[in-house]
């Protein structure tokens, strides 16, 4: 029970910090934080596929983009479209795209899955560039009205005010992160990690593998769509660049640097990259150079990412806790020891 | 009554015949061993029955219903469990989580997004009971790939039984085990399959003759003989093809 109280206090402190953040750091860093939060959700949505289902995709940007474009188009063309409806457009835009693709991709895995997503991603990027009438081509869609957060008769909050938008964005992104976290704790979450470990055996335990993959795929893409939707409203602009290959790789490197094996890993990855960007851009424009260097260092020396490092320190600190499942969640993914063990068993 | 039966089963890989007119009959409640030299088609027979492959000809009956070509998850839901010759657990999940998959499956808990699986008391309790029964309770929270070989094999076998099937298909359950581990595994299988129907592929003749109620001998994709252990031991064709070469 003691642990629970500490946890509750920690959450309370964090919530308070989030509420006070804009007052402490000013509007510039508030916007930096919103960008970070968007990418945190985007990376977590990606890791639902990579870390929890074992599906490696090179085209997650198309779902981020689908959400962003759906929201932008809704706000541009629907007169008086409410804020939350625009957000739902973003979510369902991605989910629908995912469901359209799922009959094909849910039966694939490994490199076929990855490469097909590369192809679809490039296709979507080209479509966004070429269908100028709808997407505005390279210039994208911008300057659409951002509606107020409006509950008739109760409240109406102006969302063009960055401070108000911060609270809205944090609530939406934080809520989505909580939903994603809850998802992996459900029986369904247990089935997807089993698919990651051994999809053939999942079939032999009485579960339908392609259907399971299709559902987690649609949900993951839906979360990416929410991230994209908030991004479009935050920038008041969305262009084809958001669908580009670089944007597909962002969540991959964030997940790798943060730690693929844990839920919080991608969030830390997004935070690390946000900080790198913020700090390096003060001195040079070559931000990618630094980010690439960090990625190389992580891949070479801490293949489990930031969370693995945290796990090591925590493990040393608390002593070796066996039976708490601690090592399972944080350490086991890429550690050399478990890798060796697996090959020994095979022989 | 035959709970599992195949009629005129053929299977080929790119025209290479692996199964040739196999008529297998498994009676309800018996332990049925399938033996035969390497390449006889034993595992292929398992694969065709459990749904990995669709047979190229012939039919499979399970509990009186035709199930030819039904997918593995379908067969499991009908009441069939299967373990593998090459250990095939969820390697990064704990022993507890591995077994729990079977418990969840049997209870039909699949697309459940509203409850935390750790707070499902009855699922946890049932899983813990199974772990105790298979003597893996001490390793409850260890990832499957960190278990010792013998324990890992026990887990493999128990996963097939965690869905509480009526028929369990065990593909070389004692593969790669030491003498002691084998003896322990046999006891485990004997205990866990009590009151169930078991079909077991096995190489170790001591195991086969001590465990099986009936034996089917497969040779070059064909059934050479099928019957109680004593009859099989004395069967001339079986001696020539298989037993003789092992003893001599």
Interface residues (C-beta under 8 A of the other chain):
Chain A: X182 X183 X185 X186 X187 X188 X189 X190 X191 X193 X194 X196 X197 X198 X200 X201 X202 X203 X204 X205 X206 X207 X208 X209 X215 X322 X323 X324 X325 X327 X328 X332 X333 X338 X341 X342 X345 X346
Chain B: X50 X71 X72 X73 X76 X77 X82 X84 X86 X87 X88 X89 X90 X91 X92 X93 X94 X97 X100 X101 X102 X104 X105 X106 X109 X110 X111 X112 X113 X114 X115 X116 X117 X118 X120 X140 X141 X142 X143 X145 X146 X149 X152 X159 X160 X162 X163
